[in-house]
Amino acid sequence: MTSPTYYKFAQPQLSEASIQAVADVLRSNWIATGPKVTELEQALSRTFGNRPTRLLTSATGAMEVALALCDIGEGDEVITSAQSFFSAMNMIVKCGAKPVFVDCDLQSRAIDLAQVEAAITPKTRAIMPTHFPGALGDMDVLYALAKKYQLRVIEDAALVQGSQWQGKSVGSFGDIATFSFHPNKNMTTIEGGAIVVNDEAEAQRVDVLRFHGIAKLPDQTRDVVEASGKFNMSDVSAVIGLHQLTQFDDFMAQRQVLAERYFTSFPVIPGIVLPPQGQPGQTWNMFCVLIPYENFGHTRNSFRAALHEAGIGTGVSYEACHLTTVGKGFGYAEGMFPNAERIARETVTLPLHVGLTVGDVDEICGVVKRVLLG
Ligand SMILES: Cc1ncc(COP(=O)(O)O)c(C=O)c1O
């Protein structure tokens, strides 16, 4: 039996207006890629310093397209963090390149830039860091490295739409950034993603890459200029995104209040690592803590089961990429990246979404304390 109020660890908030707008799009008979996609691309671009922005069906698809855009493939190496969702690793492998893992900071989970520099070889073509809520890595050092070694950067910004580096929002500076609009993210289009690129030439190549590699010929027939997949977003999804974007600032403000409440309400227990609280201009997609479960007579599974019983849903963000079957296939093994591995063992994602109140956070923190300390 679970309690009557169940706090999911993530949940989207869809306004009645957005539901009505979906019905309108469905009735318009233009339900695949159309004017709503263009409108959302333009609206998002304004939030990314007017840089060219294209919508795709997911962040994972956006990363696949980003790697193709950078002409990365067989024989190339891409440096990425061992601690991230699986998309970056998978897309690097899928395009034929080798994922070169490095460790991350234990608390901010930012990719370790000293290790990145040490991992650069003549085959290195790009760095793919993942940004986590709470604090970005040092973007100045990252881009100085990229410049020094002439590398592309593909920022996995799935979790940090709206976050800032020294007053500039992620996506508005740098090289390529990819975003996710999965229902767990800062805003949703059901499934969906975006890529922000440098100039119109790159954006036009994304247009080709996201739709079969098709280029239109002057005689109105079509050519396929490079074999590609199909990643175009529908207008049904885009209209949801347009409504979500009007609520985005309110969503982020609410998430901020909830994250701050976690910092004040979370029980002070030795050995537990909370996310970084300090850097200004961050958005809060997830609240992940590290807990040495065995110190409290638990495993992660028993801890999560106890929270579930008390009506609290949790997640695991994330397993270590280099210890997956795919990662091990490249020769990686336990012990190589201690921070990524400790995060993988100890992390638990607590509920954080705009449907929660500060009272809910207090209750969740109270249950965590009771489960750990009795
Ligand atoms: C850090 C990170 N990158 C990428 C993705 C992939 O996003 P999508 O589901 O839109 O492909 C996720 C999804 O959870 C993620 O957490």
Ligand as a Chemical Component Dictionary entry (heavy atoms), coordinates in Angstrom:
data_LIG
# 
_chem_comp.id                   LIG 
_chem_comp.type                 NON-POLYMER 
_chem_comp.pdbx_formal_charge   0 
_chem_comp.three_letter_code    LIG 
# 
loop_
_chem_comp_atom.comp_id 
_chem_comp_atom.atom_id 
_chem_comp_atom.alt_atom_id 
_chem_comp_atom.type_symbol 
_chem_comp_atom.charge 
_chem_comp_atom.model_Cartn_x 
_chem_comp_atom.model_Cartn_y 
_chem_comp_atom.model_Cartn_z 
_chem_comp_atom.pdbx_ordinal 
LIG C1 C1 C 0 21.475 14.709 -19.305 1  
LIG C2 C2 C 0 20.558 14.195 -20.358 2  
LIG N1 N1 N 0 20.915 14.246 -21.640 3  
LIG C3 C3 C 0 20.109 13.808 -22.616 4  
LIG C4 C4 C 0 18.885 13.243 -22.346 5  
LIG C5 C5 C 0 18.055 12.721 -23.465 6  
LIG O1 O1 O 0 16.913 13.483 -23.677 7  
LIG P1 P1 P 0 15.776 12.979 -24.684 8  
LIG O2 O2 O 0 14.905 12.032 -23.909 9  
LIG O3 O3 O 0 15.058 14.216 -25.100 10 
LIG O4 O4 O 0 16.474 12.310 -25.817 11 
LIG C6 C6 C 0 18.477 13.160 -21.021 12 
LIG C7 C7 C 0 17.169 12.560 -20.703 13 
LIG O5 O5 O 0 16.854 12.237 -19.590 14 
LIG C8 C8 C 0 19.326 13.640 -20.016 15 
LIG O6 O6 O 0 18.975 13.569 -18.717 16 
# 
loop_
_chem_comp_bond.comp_id 
_chem_comp_bond.atom_id_1 
_chem_comp_bond.atom_id_2 
_chem_comp_bond.value_order 
_chem_comp_bond.pdbx_ordinal 
LIG C1 C2 SING 1  
LIG C2 N1 SING 2  
LIG C2 C8 DOUB 3  
LIG N1 C3 DOUB 4  
LIG C3 C4 SING 5  
LIG C4 C5 SING 6  
LIG C4 C6 DOUB 7  
LIG C5 O1 SING 8  
LIG O1 P1 SING 9  
LIG P1 O2 DOUB 10 
LIG P1 O3 SING 11 
LIG P1 O4 SING 12 
LIG C6 C7 SING 13 
LIG C6 C8 SING 14 
LIG C7 O5 DOUB 15 
LIG C8 O6 SING 16 
# 
